[in-house]
Amino acid sequence: MRPLVQIALDFVNLNRALKVAEAATAGGADWLEAGTPLIKSEGLDCLRALRKKFPQKTVVADMKIMDVGRIESESAFKAGANVVCVLGVADDSTVRECVEAAKNYGGRVMVDLLGVSDPTRRAKEVEKMGIDYIGMHTSIDEQMRGKDPFSQLREVSRKVSVPVAVAGGINSETAAKAIDAGASVVIVGGAVIKAKDPREATRVIKEAIKDKKVIPTQLFKRARGKEIVQIFKKVSTSNLSDAMHRAGEIKGLVKITPGVKLVGSALTVRSYPGDWAKPVEAIDKAERGQVIVIDAGGAGPALWGELATHSAIQKRLSGVVIDGAIRDVPEIVKLKFPAYARLITPTAGEPRGFGEIGIPIRIGGVRVLTGDWLVGDEDGIVVVPQKKAVETANRAMDVLERENRIREEILQGGTLSSVTELLRWEKE
C-alpha cells in the first residue's frame, strides 16, 4: 500500500479536534484518528461527528481495547469508525473478538504493541488471528524519557506481511525515516495538532514522505541527551513549572541581570554569610557551562561581585545563584552575566574558607544537587533534578507547543475561556 498519513486528534475538546481535522484534511491527511483522550472525554459521539463531517475519510478509533473486545469494537464501528485499535497486551480472546466484530461490520483491526515485551513475537501471533494492521507505538510518556520510536519498527515490519503503522513523535524530520524503516502508515500527532497552521504542517509531512527527505523543524522534537540544553534555552520557567506540576521554583531571589536567561547545570557551594572563599574556589572547579549555586544562609555581607563575575566569564560559566548577598550590580549588568541573589549590598565579606563544594544544599525551599539543571528568566528560577532532566525538558517543550496552538486559536477570534471550554471543566 502507498504510505498513508494518519492524524492523531489527541484533544479533550471535540470542537478543537474538528477544526484541526478540517485543516489537516485540506493539507492531505489520509486517515483521521479519534485519539484516546478525545474518546474518553467526548465518548463515541466524536466518531459520529468525524464520520458526519468527513464521510469519505478513514476514521480510526484509538479505543486501546483491553477487554470485552466485541462490545467495544462493535460500538466504535456502529458510531462510524473504519478501524479500531486493540492493545497487543490484551488476551488472545479479546483480539479475536475484535476481529470477529470487524468482519460483521466491514471494519478493520489494528493491534497496538504499546507495552508489549516482545513486539516481534506478538506481531506474528496476532497476524495469524486475522488482524489488519500492526501499530508500533512509542507512548507520549516514553517519548518524554527519550525513547526512539524506530528502535524495533524495522524488525517487526520485516517479520509480518500486514501493513505496519508507527506512532511516537513523528515530525517532518523523521517521517521519511519511518517509511524507510518499513512503516506503511505514519501516525502524526503533535507535529500537526499543536502546529500554528495544521494544514501546512500536514502538507510538509506529506512532502517529506513523498520526496523521502528531511525537512527541518524547530518544534515537535524530543531530546534524548545533550539536546536538553537547547530545549531549556527555548522554553520558559513557566513552561517548566507547568511540566513539573508547579514544583521546582526557588522563591524569593532577585534577578540581577535583566533580559539575560540563565541555563546550566549546578555546582553547589555551602558557605557562611559573607565568606566568599568557597564560592571563588568553586569557579576554578566548575566546568564550562555550569552555574555556581551558593547557600549562604540568605544573609549578607556580599560574597560575590564584579571580580568573581569576571572570573566566571573567563571560565565560560553560565551564571550564579546565591541564597545570600551580591554587590557590584551595575558592573555585573554591563557584563550581562546571569545572576540571582537574595540580597544586594555594597558591603563585602571576608574569605574565611568555611563551607564545602559539591554537596547537597537547600536554597529557597528547594534541594539542589550538583548536576541538577537551573533555568532562570524574568518570571523566576526553576531547578530541574538531573535524574528527570530529559523528561522534564521534553514535557516543557510539549507545554510550549500546546500553548502555541491555543494562542493561534485565540488570535483567530477566540478567547482562552472559549477555546478551552473552561466552564465545562469546572467542578460542580
C-alpha positions in Angstrom: 0.0 0.0 0.0 1.1 3.6 -0.6 2.3 5.4 2.5 -0.5 7.0 4.4 -0.6 9.8 7.0 -2.9 9.4 9.9 -3.5 12.4 12.1 -4.0 11.6 15.8 -6.5 14.0 17.2 -5.4 13.8 20.8 -7.7 16.5 22.2 -10.2 16.6 25.0 -12.4 19.1 23.2 -14.3 17.9 20.1 -14.6 21.4 18.6 -10.8 21.9 18.6 -10.4 18.4 17.2 -12.8 19.0 14.3 -11.1 22.3 13.4 -7.7 20.7 13.2 -9.1 17.7 11.4 -10.5 20.0 8.7 -7.2 21.8 8.3 -5.2 18.6 8.2 -7.6 17.1 5.6 -7.0 20.2 3.5 -3.3 19.5 3.9 -3.6 16.0 2.6 -4.2 13.8 5.6 -5.3 10.3 4.6 -6.7 9.0 7.9 -8.2 10.7 10.9 -7.8 9.2 14.3 -10.1 9.9 17.3 -7.4 9.8 19.9 -7.8 8.1 23.3 -8.1 11.4 25.2 -10.8 12.5 22.7 -12.8 9.3 23.0 -12.6 9.3 26.8 -13.6 13.0 27.0 -16.3 13.1 24.4 -17.4 9.5 24.1 -18.3 7.8 20.9 -20.1 10.9 19.7 -16.7 12.1 18.5 -16.7 9.2 16.0 -20.1 10.2 14.8 -19.0 13.8 14.4 -15.9 12.8 12.4 -17.9 10.5 10.2 -20.6 13.1 9.5 -18.0 15.9 8.7 -15.6 13.6 6.8 -17.8 10.9 5.2 -15.1 9.8 2.7 -12.2 9.6 5.2 -11.0 6.5 7.0 -11.7 7.1 10.7 -9.6 5.3 13.3 -10.9 4.8 16.8 -7.9 4.5 19.2 -10.0 2.7 21.8 -7.0 0.9 23.3 -9.3 -2.1 23.9 -8.1 -4.4 26.7 -11.3 -6.4 27.4 -14.8 -7.1 26.1 -13.4 -6.8 22.6 -16.7 -7.5 20.8 -18.8 -4.8 22.7 -16.2 -2.1 22.4 -15.2 -2.7 18.8 -18.9 -3.1 17.7 -19.9 0.2 19.4 -17.0 2.0 17.6 -17.9 0.6 14.2 -21.5 1.5 14.7 -20.5 5.0 15.6 -18.6 5.4 12.3 -15.1 4.0 12.8 -13.4 2.1 10.0 -10.5 0.9 12.1 -10.4 0.1 15.8 -7.3 -0.3 17.9 -6.9 -3.1 20.4 -3.8 -3.5 22.7 -1.4 -6.2 22.0 -1.1 -7.0 25.7 -4.8 -7.9 25.7 -5.8 -11.6 25.9 -5.9 -13.5 22.6 -9.6 -14.0 23.0 -10.1 -10.2 23.2 -8.2 -9.7 19.9 -10.2 -12.5 18.3 -13.5 -10.9 19.4 -12.4 -7.6 17.8 -11.6 -9.4 14.6 -15.0 -11.1 14.5 -16.8 -7.8 15.1 -14.8 -6.2 12.3 -15.9 -8.9 9.9 -19.6 -8.3 10.9 -19.4 -4.6 10.3 -16.9 -4.3 7.5 -14.3 -2.8 9.7 -10.6 -3.4 10.3 -8.5 -4.0 13.4 -5.1 -2.5 14.3 -3.2 -4.1 17.2 -1.2 -1.6 19.2 2.0 -3.1 20.5 2.4 -0.5 23.2 3.8 -2.1 26.4 4.5 -5.5 24.7 7.7 -7.0 25.9 8.5 -8.9 22.7 6.9 -6.9 19.8 8.1 -9.2 17.0 6.7 -12.3 18.6 3.4 -10.7 19.4 3.1 -9.2 16.0 3.4 -12.6 14.4 0.9 -14.1 16.8 -1.8 -11.5 16.2 -1.3 -11.6 12.4 -2.4 -15.2 12.5 -5.6 -14.1 14.2 -6.6 -12.1 11.2 -5.9 -8.6 12.2 -5.3 -5.9 9.5 -2.6 -3.7 10.9 0.2 -3.7 13.4 0.8 -0.5 15.3 4.3 0.3 16.6 3.6 2.8 19.3 6.1 4.8 21.4 3.8 6.4 24.0 4.0 10.1 24.8 5.3 9.3 28.3 8.0 7.1 26.8 8.9 9.9 24.3 9.3 12.3 27.2 12.0 9.9 28.5 13.7 10.0 25.1 12.7 6.6 23.7 13.2 6.1 20.0 10.0 5.2 18.1 12.0 3.4 15.3 14.1 1.1 17.5 12.0 -2.1 16.7 10.0 -0.9 13.7 12.3 -2.3 11.0 12.5 -5.8 12.6 8.7 -6.0 13.1 7.9 -4.8 9.6 10.1 -7.5 8.1 8.5 -10.3 10.1 4.9 -9.6 9.2 3.0 -9.2 5.9 0.3 -6.9 7.2 0.9 -3.1 7.0 2.6 -1.6 10.0 1.8 1.8 11.4 4.2 3.8 13.5 3.5 6.5 16.1 5.7 8.4 18.5 6.8 11.9 18.0 6.9 11.8 14.2 7.6 15.1 12.5 8.9 16.4 9.2 12.4 15.4 10.0 11.6 11.8 10.8 8.6 11.0 8.6 10.7 9.7 5.7 12.8 7.7 8.1 9.6 5.9 9.3 8.8 4.9 5.7 12.4 3.7 5.2 12.1 1.6 8.3 9.1 -0.2 7.0 6.0 1.8 8.0 3.0 1.9 5.7 1.0 4.3 8.0 2.7 7.2 9.6 0.7 8.4 12.6 1.4 12.1 13.4 0.1 13.8 16.5 1.8 16.9 18.0 3.6 18.0 14.8 0.1 18.7 13.4 -2.4 19.2 16.2 0.0 21.7 18.0 1.1 23.5 14.9 0.1 27.1 14.3 -1.0 26.0 10.8 -2.1 22.3 10.8 -2.8 22.4 7.1 0.7 23.5 6.2 2.2 21.1 8.8 0.4 18.2 7.2 1.4 19.3 3.7 5.1 19.5 4.8 5.0 16.0 6.3 3.3 14.6 3.2 6.1 16.3 1.1 8.8 14.8 3.3 7.3 11.3 2.8 6.7 11.7 -1.0 10.2 13.1 -1.7 11.9 10.9 1.0 13.7 13.9 2.5 14.3 15.5 5.9 12.5 18.9 6.3 14.0 20.7 9.4 11.7 21.8 12.2 12.4 23.7 15.4 9.4 22.2 17.3 7.9 18.8 17.9 11.2 17.2 18.6 12.2 15.3 21.8 15.6 15.4 23.3 17.5 12.2 24.2 20.6 13.7 25.8 22.7 16.8 25.3 19.9 18.4 23.3 18.1 19.3 26.5 20.3 22.4 26.7 18.7 23.8 23.6 15.2 23.0 24.9 16.0 24.7 28.2 17.1 27.8 26.3 13.9 27.7 24.3 11.2 27.1 27.0 10.3 29.5 29.8 10.4 28.9 33.5 6.6 29.0 33.4 6.7 26.1 30.9 9.0 24.2 33.2 6.8 24.9 36.2 3.8 23.5 34.4 5.8 20.5 33.2 6.9 19.8 36.8 3.4 20.1 38.3 4.2 23.5 39.8 7.3 22.3 41.5 11.0 23.4 41.4 10.7 27.2 41.9 13.4 28.8 44.0 11.4 31.5 45.8 12.5 35.0 47.0 15.5 35.6 44.8 16.2 38.8 42.9 17.1 38.7 39.2 20.2 40.9 38.9 20.7 40.9 35.2 17.6 41.8 33.2 17.0 40.4 29.8 19.5 37.6 30.2 18.5 34.0 30.6 20.3 31.5 32.9 20.7 27.9 31.8 23.2 25.5 33.1 23.9 22.5 35.4 24.7 23.2 39.1 27.9 23.2 41.0 26.8 23.6 44.6 28.5 25.5 47.3 27.7 25.8 51.0 29.3 28.9 52.7 28.8 31.1 55.7 27.3 34.6 55.2 29.9 36.9 53.6 32.5 34.1 53.4 33.5 34.3 49.7 36.4 31.8 49.8 34.5 28.7 48.7 32.4 30.5 46.0 35.5 31.8 44.4 37.3 28.4 44.7 34.2 26.9 43.0 34.8 29.0 39.9 38.1 27.2 39.4 36.5 23.8 39.9 33.5 24.4 37.7 33.2 23.1 34.2 32.2 25.1 31.2 28.5 25.9 31.2 27.9 25.2 34.8 26.1 27.5 37.3 27.5 28.2 40.7 24.7 27.7 43.3 25.6 29.1 46.7 23.8 28.5 50.0 25.0 31.3 52.3 22.0 31.3 54.7 20.1 34.0 52.9 22.2 36.8 54.7 24.9 39.3 53.9 27.6 40.6 53.6 28.2 40.0 49.9 30.2 37.0 48.8 30.0 37.7 45.0 30.8 40.8 43.0 32.4 42.1 39.8 35.8 40.3 40.1 34.2 37.0 40.8 31.9 37.6 37.7 35.0 38.3 35.5 36.5 35.1 36.7 33.3 33.1 36.0 33.2 34.6 32.5 36.8 33.6 31.8 35.8 30.0 32.8 32.7 30.3 30.5 30.3 29.6 33.3 26.5 30.2 32.7 25.6 32.1 35.9 25.4 32.3 39.6 22.6 31.8 42.1 23.1 33.0 45.6 21.0 32.5 48.7 22.9 35.3 50.2 24.2 38.7 49.1 25.7 40.2 46.0 27.3 43.5 45.1 28.7 45.5 42.1 25.3 45.1 40.4 25.9 47.8 37.7 29.1 46.1 36.6 27.5 42.7 36.5 24.6 44.0 34.5 27.0 45.5 32.0 28.8 42.2 31.7 25.4 40.5 31.0 26.2 37.7 33.3 23.1 35.8 34.6 22.8 36.2 38.3 20.2 35.8 41.1 20.6 36.7 44.7 18.6 37.1 47.9 20.1 40.4 48.8 22.0 43.3 47.3 24.5 45.2 49.5 27.7 47.3 49.0 29.4 45.5 51.9 31.8 42.7 51.2 32.6 39.8 53.4 35.9 38.1 54.2 37.5 34.9 52.7 37.5 32.7 55.8 37.3 29.3 54.0 34.4 27.8 55.8 32.0 25.5 53.9 32.1 22.9 51.2 31.8 22.5 47.4 29.7 19.9 45.6 27.4 18.8 48.4 23.6 18.8 48.5 22.2 22.2 49.6 18.8 23.7 50.1 18.0 27.1 48.6 14.7 28.9 48.6 13.0 25.8 49.8 14.4 23.6 47.0 17.0 20.9 47.4 19.8 21.3 44.8 22.4 18.7 43.9 25.5 19.2 41.8 24.4 18.2 38.2 20.8 19.5 38.6 19.7 21.9 36.0 18.8 25.6 36.6 16.8 27.7 34.3 16.1 31.4 35.1 14.3 34.2 33.3 12.1 37.2 34.1 9.5 35.0 35.8 11.9 33.4 38.3 14.2 30.5 38.6 13.5 26.7 38.5 15.6 23.7 39.5 15.2 20.5 37.4 16.6 17.4 39.1 19.3 15.8 37.0 17.6 12.4 37.0 14.5 13.9 35.4 16.1 16.4 33.2 15.4 14.8 29.8 11.8 14.0 30.7 11.2 17.5 32.1 12.8 19.2 29.2 10.5 17.3 26.8 7.4 17.9 28.8 8.2 21.6 29.0 8.5 21.6 25.2 5.2 19.9 25.0 3.7 22.7 27.1 5.2 25.3 24.9 3.9 23.7 21.7 0.4 23.3 23.1 0.3 27.0 24.2 1.4 27.9 20.6 -1.7 26.2 19.2 -4.1 27.7 21.8 -2.6 31.2 21.2 -3.2 30.7 17.4 -6.9 29.8 18.1 -7.3 32.9 20.3 -5.8 35.1 17.5 -8.3 33.6 15.1 -11.1 35.2 17.2 -11.5 33.1 20.3 -10.8 33.6 24.0 -8.9 31.4 26.4 -12.2 30.5 28.1 -14.0 29.7 24.8 -11.1 27.8 23.2 -10.6 25.6 26.3 -14.3 25.3 27.0 -13.4 26.4 30.6 -16.9 26.4 32.1 -17.4 22.8 31.0 -14.4 21.6 33.1 -15.2 23.5 36.3 -16.0 21.3 39.3 -19.7 21.4 40.4 
